[in-house]
């Protein structure tokens, strides 16, 4: 059952991110009057840009005057040096945003995107302490460690009580998706790595841990996550709930890695004794990527805007099992799924079409 009779006005916060770009495009295509908030002022086709900084409450209030969204999706965060700083900055971002929207009184539903660090802990205590068993389920209690996801949730819950809107929290795993100008993307990072390996005649070496190479894992397609956010914001069963969101299948990197190598026509190596992180092996490759971009007439010559070596190292270097239970979402009526292997190569094709990789 729908909670709104027809598409209305929507605001996507973090509109240039891997989720924000996809979500704002889906909303606009679905007939929503869609606004995309970012510091750069960039937005997808059909989306009205809103230029604002989440750290500036007064500027936010000015920028959002007249927007009056019914559906709000928060997909942005800013990494800080410590978790206490993450809590201060990212908790305040949610607080400032929702305070800026209060005067209009238009908000009916707010969706907050977080992730599996809800179960695994923050960067400073990642995979330590009394973690819940896998597959992770939404009813698992919070960990003892301070966590900016918890701070963001608490800001959301407090504002929902004051302003009588409904909420949803979407806990994604590693995201496979398409985004331009956003490097925190495993598909694009791995594609750039394979492209550099081919250019230099290097082996395509799995950079991560033995557990990630041999063990089962799952991932989240960005399009699927956007679909779940829209579903939660428009159906009664999505109200006031936290939902995991993963593709619904599992795979092993030892099976997918050779397929990626074959796709890019490079020799490959698996895990051999210890992780071999991309941040080290790809250090100093900026000039190589500039040459590749010039040779193939690519749109982005800066490898720092294409690949995020540390981010993919973090995901592939995990030494704890990460699997997500999707039963709560299914029982509530969201039945979307993706084949993770197809998802990877689907987005590779989109990057090729956009001239981001050759």
Secondary structure, DSSP 8 states (H G I E B T S, - for coil): -BSSSS--EEEEESTTSHHHHHHHHHHHHTT-EEEEEESS----TT-EEEE--TT-HHHHHHHHTTT--SEEEE------SSHHHHHHHHHHHHHHHHHHHHTTT---EEEEEEETHHHH--GGGTT-SS---SSB-TTS---SS--HHHHHHHHHHHHHHHHT-EEEEEEE-SEE---SS----HHHHHHHHHHHHHHHT--EE--S-HHHHHSEE--EEHHHHHHHHHHHHHBGGGTTEEEEE--S--EEHHHHHHHHHHHHT--EE---SS---HHHHTTT-HHHHHHHHHHHT-S---GGGT--HHHHHHHHT--S---B--HHHHHHT------HHHHHHHHHHHHHHTTS--
